[in-house]
């Protein structure tokens, strides 16, 4: 009931923005058009069987105002960004730098708004999955107000890749799924993306895109293989935020979040011709040949036996990471 109320409030917010805007002139109806324009439908989080949605922020625990001294986490507050869209893409090669493509539907909508004198700022998170068909799960969010100087978002946009790699955080919750996946991932998985995975940052005047190569990590590689075995039964909540590491940055605030429903792979977005496609160099897990699968299994087992895996980037403890790795490698082999 609370999640339905949250969706209703967000819809009313956009309705009033559409009618008047913050300054009495702006029209935000374009956001609803982008949301409904993808192949995967935007639906209510508790009332859909095949789509994407916006979960309540209460589903995520973030660092509280005194976290550095008391280590207490609180439920996430209001999202800093509005949900804008979701694309589930597959193709012959890895997809990256999506928003550099002037023909892409989100980029085109942003350019149209700029031509009208508005200045929306879009954040895109592209999770590149290590599969034979090169799947990408791309989540888009938009800032409705100018990003203020000195804020953590401003620091992230102006910072270098080292700063970004040390701050961009993903929180993942398995809402529904089989026992093996829930056991592997845990109640809530937290990952500093740039410490555990290869991240590519591409920015323009009105956007920031983060391309996250899931295949760059043995652990993530194995977990994706495990999850793909149950993709039609999974419901996952994903939240993106910039980690607060000083007192003045606390409490943490979530940029945006999405809920991805089971059977989501049945609706794919076609990529316009100018998209950036790169050969996938990290191997294929979904539908790969036996030789490659055996090689991945040997590499994962060797790293596990030699204790050479760095769990610090993704998990609260080495024990938790070890548990996940055992479950995931078992599926990989």
N, C-alpha and C positions, 0 to 999 in steps of 0.2 A: 504494500500500500504506500509506504514512504517513497519507494522508487517511482511509482506512478505519479505521486504528488510532485516529486522533483522534476520529472519530465514535463508535467503540466506547467510548473513555474517557469521552466526554461522556454517553453513554447509561448507563454504569455509575454515573457520578456522580449522575445524576438518579434512578437506581434506588435507590441508597443513601439519597439525600435523601428519597425516597418512603418507604422503610422506617423511617428514624429521624429525619431532619431534623438540622439543625445542633445543635438543643437537645434532640433526642430526642422532640420532639412534632410538629413541623411536617410537613405532607404536601405534597409538590411534584408530585404526579401531575397536578394541574391544568395544568401547563405542557405535558405531553405531549398532553393533551386539546385545548388551544388550538392547538398545532402541527398536529395532525391534523384540526382542525375547519374549515380553509379550503378553498376550491375548488381551490387549487393544492397538490398533495401535497408533503410534506416527505420528501426522500429522501437517499440517500447521494450525495456530490458526484461520485463517479466511476461511478455505476450508476443513472442515470435519464435519460430522454429528454424529460420534460415535467414540470418541477417546480422547487422551490427547495431549496437545501441550504446547509450551513455549510462554507465552504472552510477549509483550514488557514491559520492566521495567517502561516505562512512565505511565503505568496504575496504578502505586502505588506511594503514597506520603509518603516520609520519612523525618526524622528530618534533617534540613539543618545545615550548618557549624556554625551558631550562634543561634541555636534553644534555648539554655538555656537562652538567653537574649531577643531574638525577637520573639520566638515561631513560626517562619516561617518554613514551610515544602517545600521540593523540590521534583521533580520527581526522581524516583529511577535511579541510574546510572547503569553501567555494573554489571551484576551478578557476585558474587565471585566464584560461582561454575557452572559447566556445568550440564545440565539435563542428567540423566543417565537412568532412567526407571520409570515405574509406574505399580503397581499391584493392582487389584481390587479383593479382596479375600473374600470368604464366607465359613463358616464351622460350625461344631457343637459346637465349643467353641471359646472363645476369643483368638486371635492370638497375640503373643508377642515374643520379642527377635528373630526376623526373621533372622537376619544376623549371629546369632550363629549357624545356621543350615548350615553345610558345603555343603549340597546338594542343597541349594537354588541357583537359577541361577545367581543372582548378586554376592553372596558370592563366588560362584565357579569361576566366571569371574575374580574377584579380586584376588583370590588365584592363578589363572593361571598367572596373570600379575606379582604377587610377585615371582612366580617360574621363570619368565623370567628376574628377576632382577629389575623390576619397583616397584614403591611405590605409587600407587593410594590411595587416602583416600576418603571413601564414607560416606555421610551423608544420613540417612534414617529417614523419618518422617511417623510414622504409626498412622493414625487416626482411633481408634477403635470405631465403631459406635454401639450404644445401640439398637440392633435389634435382633429379634428372630434368624435370620440366621448368626449373628455375622460377619457383614461386616467389612472389614478393607480396607481403602484407603492408600496405601503405596507409597510414593514418594521418589525417590533416586536421589542424586546429587553427583558429584565427583569433587574433587580438582585436577587440572592438574599440579599444582606446589606445592612444600612443603609449609606447613603452617608456617609462620614466627613467631619466638618467640616474645612474647609481644603484638601480635595483639589481637583483641577482640575474634577472632575464637580460638586462642591459649589459652586465658584466660578461655573461655567457656569449652574447652576440659579438661583443667587442674583443673577447679573449682569444687566445691562441688555442691550437688543438690540444696542447698539454693541459690547459685549464679545463677545456671542455671534456676531455677524456677522464679527468679526475672528478667531475661533478655530475654528468648526466646519469640519472638513475632510472631504472625500470623496476616497478613492482608488479608481480604477476600472481594472480589468484586463480586457482582451478575451482570454478563455481560448481560445475558438474563434470563428471568423468569417471572412468573405471578406477578401481582401487590401485592398480599398479602405477598409473600416472599420478594420482593424488599422493601416493607414498613417495614417488620419486621427487616430485616438485615440492611437496610440503604444503602447509596451510597458506603460506605467503612467501614467495621467493623474491629476494631483493638483490639487484645487480647494478653495480657501477659499470655501465656498458663499455666505456673506453678502456677499463682495466682488464676486462675479460675478452673483449671482442675487438675486431678491427672496425673502426668507425670513420666514415668519410663525411666531412662537413662541406656543404655547398651553400653559399648565401648570395642573395641578390638584394636589390633595394627594398623589396617587400616580402622576402621569404627567407627562411632558414630550413634546409633539408639535411637530415642525418641519415645516411645509408649505413645500416648495421649489417655486417657480414657474419651471419650466424655460423657459417662454415669455417670461420677462422679459429674456432675453439673445438677441441676434441670433445669436451663435456657437452657443450651446446649442440654439437653435431649429433652426438648419441641421443640426447634428450629429444631433439627434433625427430629423429628416426623413430623413437618410442612413441612420441605424440602422433606422428603421421599414421601409425598403426591403428589409432583410435580417433581419427579426425572427425568421423561422423558422430561421435558420442561426446565430444568435448564442448564445454562452454568455459571461456577464459576471460578474465578481466585483466586489462593491462593499463597501468598508469605511468606517465612520464613526469619527471620532476627534476629540478636542479638541486643537488644536495646542499643543505645548509651546513657549513663547517665552522662558523663563528657565531657569537652570541647575537650580534646585530642582524644576522641573516635568519635567525629563528623567529617563529616556528616555520617549518617547511610548508610550502604551498605547492599543490599539484598543478602542473601545466594543463593537463587534460587526460582523459581516460576513455577507453572503449571496452565494450563487451563484444566478443566474437563468439557467435553461436555455432553449434554443431551443423554439419552439412554445408558449411560456408563455401566449400570448394566447388559448389555447383554453379556459382555465378562469377564469371571472370570479366575483368575490364580489358578492353582492347587498347593497346598502347599506340598513340599516333606515330607516324613514320620517323619523326625526329628524335625519338627517345634514345638515350644512351644505352647501348647493349654491349656487355663485355663478356668474353669467354669465361666460364666458371672454372677456376683453377683449384678448387678445394674438394673435388670429388662429388659423386652423386650417391645419395643414400636411398632415395625413393625410386625403385625400379632400376637400380644399378646392377651391373653384372657381378657374378659371383667372385671373380678375382679381385675387383675393387672392394667389394664388401669384406672379403677376407683380409685384405690389406688394412682397411680401416679398423677392423676388429683387432688385428695384431698390434697396431699402433696404440690403440686405446688400452689394451690389456698390458702392454709393455710399460706405458706411462703409469698405469695403476699399480703395477708390481714394483716399479722403481721409485714410486712416490715422488714423481717429478712434476705433478700437476699442481699449479698454484690455485688454491681455492679462495684466496683472499678477495679476489675481484668480485665474486658472485654470491658467496654464501657467508652466513654468520660464523661458521666454524668449519674446520677441516673435517670433523666428523660428519657434519651435514653434507658437505660436498662429497665425501667418500661414499655415503649411503646412496646419494643420487647417482654417482658414477657407476656403482655396482649394478643398480637397477637398469640404468641406461645401456651400459656395455653389454649386459645380459641380452637385451633386446637387439643390440647391434650385431651380436654374434649369432 
